[in-house]
Amino acid sequence: MLRLTLRHPVRTLDNQLLFASGDLLTEDNLEAVIRPQKAYSYQTYSVLLYGSIKEDCQNFLKLPPYGTIFWDKKQINNLMKLLETIQLPISIFQSLDYFKKRDLHTYAHILTVFALSTLLAEDLLPDPEERIRLSTTGPTHDIGKVCVPLHILRKTTPLTKTERGFIEHHTAGGYVLLSYYYKDIQHLACKVALEHHERRDGSGYPQGIPLKNLLVEIIAVSDIYDALTKPRPYRSAPYDNRTALEEMTEMAKQGKIGWDMVKVIIAHNRKTKPHYKDIIVSNERRGTPPAYNVHGMTAEEEEKEPKD
């Protein structure tokens, strides 16, 4: 049963307050917020027919390491055809526009996680309907970052505890916003937004519960891989592909993510494209992490000026 005390407010992009800081987030409280809106519906659009999303997604997939993963043009064409069938509420596209204009890292991350998770689902989900259901969640998993101040998302030095709390707040914020836009707290996208930073061993956030849902884990692992291999403000360079895969292997050893998840990522990184179940994961570590990386470090809180 969901029960979270919100450390920060949840607002829509047009500044409508849905929950205040300190409010208790439960399913009943959320239902009370969205119930008055259920009589209204949002206009929907096809994901890849909205604005420049299709072109942007294709361009992002040409960059390392995705040029190797999505090397087959037929594969990309099939992916795009699938993604064109997915309809999302206009409010979600407005959030993507917000990121494209103000935080390109997050915008690119959302689209590549969208594409990668759809690809991984072909191997890990035998049911075609489940694969399509999963694909609808990809471009929404980080929508809660509209609730995080931009200077925190862009920060190049270690975060304070308060700032880290804002970052972690994006999971609950995304859950609230998507429930509000879909008018359905049970929608898979809402669950993905809330739980994509949970881990199998219960070491994640915001609830610290074991991650047991395969669909959510596919998004979570795609999120991890893309975060490692893409530029980020808090480190000097992306992880090279070998080092990123070694980091994920270590996470599997620790029980944070499943071994099949690591194997399917490795399989798509090989030119021969073997079946992921045939992959043997090496225990040897030869990668080199970026020279400057303050991810996970905590800075001292800034002292506030005393009041007169």
C-alpha positions in Angstrom: 0.0 0.0 0.0 1.5 3.3 -1.1 2.1 5.8 1.8 4.7 8.5 1.1 5.1 11.9 2.8 6.1 14.3 0.1 9.1 16.4 0.8 8.4 18.8 -2.0 5.3 20.0 -3.9 3.9 18.5 -7.1 2.8 21.0 -9.7 1.8 20.8 -13.3 3.7 22.7 -15.9 1.0 25.5 -15.8 1.8 25.7 -12.0 -1.4 24.0 -10.7 -0.6 22.6 -7.2 -1.7 19.0 -6.9 0.1 18.2 -3.6 1.9 20.5 -1.2 5.2 19.8 0.6 4.4 17.6 3.6 1.3 16.1 2.2 0.7 12.4 2.6 0.5 10.6 -0.8 -1.7 7.6 -0.7 -3.9 6.0 -3.4 -7.0 7.4 -1.7 -5.6 10.9 -1.5 -4.5 10.8 -5.2 -7.9 9.5 -6.3 -9.5 12.5 -4.5 -7.3 14.9 -6.5 -8.0 13.3 -9.9 -11.7 12.5 -9.4 -12.9 16.0 -10.4 -10.9 15.8 -13.6 -12.3 12.4 -14.8 -15.1 14.1 -16.7 -12.5 15.9 -18.9 -10.2 14.3 -21.5 -6.9 15.4 -22.9 -6.2 15.5 -26.6 -3.8 12.8 -27.6 -1.2 12.5 -30.3 1.0 9.8 -31.8 4.5 10.0 -30.2 6.5 10.0 -33.4 4.2 12.3 -35.3 4.4 15.1 -32.7 6.8 17.9 -33.5 10.4 16.7 -34.2 10.3 13.7 -31.9 10.8 11.2 -34.7 13.8 13.0 -36.2 15.3 13.6 -32.8 14.9 10.0 -31.7 16.5 8.8 -35.0 19.4 11.2 -34.5 20.0 10.2 -30.9 20.1 6.5 -32.0 23.0 7.2 -34.3 25.2 8.3 -31.4 27.4 5.9 -29.4 26.6 3.3 -28.1 23.2 3.2 -29.9 24.8 3.1 -33.4 25.9 -0.4 -32.6 22.7 -1.5 -30.9 20.4 -0.1 -33.6 22.6 -0.9 -36.6 19.9 -2.5 -38.7 17.8 0.1 -40.7 14.9 -2.4 -40.9 15.0 -2.8 -37.2 14.8 1.0 -36.7 12.0 1.3 -39.3 10.0 -1.4 -37.4 10.6 0.4 -34.2 9.4 3.7 -35.6 6.3 2.1 -37.0 5.5 0.7 -33.6 6.1 4.0 -31.8 3.9 5.8 -34.3 0.9 3.8 -33.0 1.4 5.0 -29.4 -0.8 7.8 -28.4 -0.1 10.1 -25.4 -2.0 13.0 -23.8 -0.9 16.4 -24.9 0.3 17.3 -21.4 3.1 14.7 -21.7 4.2 16.2 -25.0 4.3 19.7 -23.3 6.6 18.2 -20.7 8.9 16.9 -23.5 8.9 20.3 -25.1 9.9 21.8 -21.7 12.9 19.4 -21.5 13.9 19.9 -25.1 14.1 23.7 -24.5 15.5 23.7 -21.0 17.3 20.4 -20.3 18.5 18.6 -23.4 20.1 15.8 -21.3 16.8 14.8 -19.9 15.0 15.1 -23.3 17.6 12.9 -25.1 17.5 10.4 -22.1 13.7 10.1 -22.3 13.7 9.3 -26.0 16.6 6.8 -25.9 15.2 5.0 -22.9 11.9 4.8 -24.8 13.6 3.2 -27.8 16.0 0.9 -25.9 13.3 -0.5 -23.6 11.1 -1.2 -26.6 13.9 -3.2 -28.1 14.7 -5.1 -25.0 11.0 -6.0 -24.6 11.2 -8.0 -27.8 13.6 -10.4 -26.1 12.2 -10.4 -22.6 8.4 -10.2 -23.1 6.9 -12.9 -25.3 3.4 -11.3 -25.3 3.1 -8.7 -28.1 0.4 -6.8 -26.2 2.7 -6.5 -23.1 5.4 -5.2 -25.3 3.2 -2.4 -26.7 1.9 -1.7 -23.2 5.5 -1.3 -22.0 6.4 1.0 -25.0 3.7 3.5 -23.9 5.6 4.1 -20.6 9.1 4.9 -22.1 8.6 8.6 -22.9 7.0 9.2 -19.5 9.2 7.6 -16.9 11.1 10.8 -16.0 8.2 13.3 -16.4 8.4 14.0 -12.7 11.6 16.0 -13.3 9.4 19.0 -14.2 9.1 19.2 -10.4 12.8 19.5 -9.9 14.4 23.0 -10.2 16.5 23.3 -13.3 19.6 24.5 -11.5 19.6 21.1 -9.6 19.2 19.1 -12.8 22.1 21.0 -14.3 24.4 21.1 -11.3 28.0 20.0 -12.0 29.2 19.8 -8.3 28.0 17.4 -5.5 24.4 17.7 -4.5 23.4 18.6 -0.9 21.1 16.3 0.9 18.2 18.7 0.2 19.0 18.8 -3.5 19.3 15.0 -3.6 15.8 14.9 -2.1 14.5 17.0 -4.9 16.1 14.6 -7.5 14.5 11.6 -5.8 11.2 13.5 -5.6 10.8 13.1 -9.4 9.6 9.5 -8.9 6.6 10.5 -6.7 6.1 13.6 -8.8 5.9 11.6 -12.0 3.5 9.1 -10.4 1.1 12.0 -9.4 1.4 13.8 -12.7 0.8 10.7 -14.8 -2.1 9.6 -12.6 -3.6 13.1 -13.1 -3.1 13.1 -16.9 -4.3 9.5 -17.5 -7.0 9.8 -14.7 -6.0 6.3 -13.7 -3.7 5.5 -10.8 -3.3 1.9 -12.0 -1.9 2.8 -15.4 1.5 1.1 -16.0 3.1 4.4 -16.8 2.3 5.6 -13.3 3.9 2.5 -11.7 7.0 2.9 -13.9 7.4 6.5 -12.9 7.1 5.7 -9.3 9.3 2.5 -9.2 11.9 2.8 -11.9 14.6 3.6 -9.2 13.6 0.7 -7.0 16.0 -2.3 -7.0 15.5 -6.0 -6.6 17.3 -6.0 -3.2 15.1 -3.1 -1.9 18.0 -0.6 -1.9 16.3 1.9 -4.3 13.9 4.8 -3.8 11.3 6.2 -3.1 9.8 3.4 -1.1 12.8 1.1 -0.7 10.8 -1.9 -1.8 12.0 -5.0 -3.8 11.5 -4.5 -7.5 9.5 -7.5 -8.8 7.7 -6.2 -11.9 9.5 -7.3 -15.1 8.1 -4.4 -17.1 9.3 -1.8 -14.7 12.7 -3.5 -14.5 13.1 -3.2 -18.3 12.6 0.5 -18.0 14.9 0.7 -14.9 17.7 -1.1 -16.6 17.4 0.9 -19.8 17.5 4.0 -17.6 20.7 2.9 -15.9 22.4 2.0 -19.1 21.5 5.2 -20.8 22.5 7.3 -17.8 25.9 5.7 -17.7 26.7 6.0 -21.4 25.4 9.5 -22.0 26.9 12.9 -21.0 25.9 14.2 -17.5 26.6 17.5 -15.8 28.1 15.8 -12.7 30.9 14.0 -14.5 33.7 14.8 -17.0 32.6 12.3 -19.6 30.2 9.3 -20.2 31.2 5.8 -19.2 32.7 4.0 -22.1 30.6 1.0 -23.1 32.8 -1.7 -21.5 32.9 0.2 -18.2 29.1 0.8 -18.3 28.5 -2.9 -18.8 30.9 -3.8 -16.0 29.1 -1.5 -13.7 25.8 -3.2 -14.5 27.4 -6.6 -14.1 28.4 -5.5 -10.6 24.8 -4.4 -9.9 23.6 -7.9 -10.9 26.2 -9.5 -8.6 24.8 -7.4 -5.8 21.2 -8.5 -6.5 20.1 -5.0 -7.6 19.1 -6.0 -11.1 18.6 -9.4 -12.8 21.2 -11.2 -14.8 19.0 -11.5 -17.9 18.8 -7.8 -18.0 22.6 -7.5 -18.2 22.8 -10.3 -20.7 20.3 -8.8 -23.1 22.1 -5.4 -23.1 25.4 -7.2 -23.8 23.8 -9.3 -26.6 22.6 -6.1 -28.4 26.1 -4.6 -28.1 27.7 -7.5 -30.1 27.8 -7.4 -33.8 26.7 -11.0 -34.2 23.5 -10.3 -32.1 23.5 -13.7 -30.2 20.5 -14.7 -28.1 20.9 -13.2 -24.7 20.6 -16.6 -23.0 23.8 -17.7 -24.8 25.8 -14.8 -23.3 28.5 -15.6 -20.7 29.2 -12.6 -18.6 32.9 -12.0 -17.8 33.9 -11.2 -14.2 37.0 -9.4 -15.4 37.0 -5.6 -14.9 39.1 -3.7 -17.5 37.1 -0.5 -17.9 38.1 3.0 -16.7 35.4 5.2 -15.1 35.4 8.9 -15.9 38.1 10.9 -14.2 35.6 13.4 -12.6 32.4 12.0 -11.3 30.6 13.4 -8.3 27.5 11.2 -8.6 26.5 10.0 -5.2 28.7 12.5 -3.3 27.0 14.8 -0.8 27.9 18.4 -0.3 27.5 20.5 2.9 24.2 22.5 3.0 24.7 26.2 2.4 24.3 28.3 5.5 21.4 30.6 5.3 21.7 34.3 6.1 20.5 35.0 9.7 17.2 37.0 9.8 17.2 40.4 11.4 
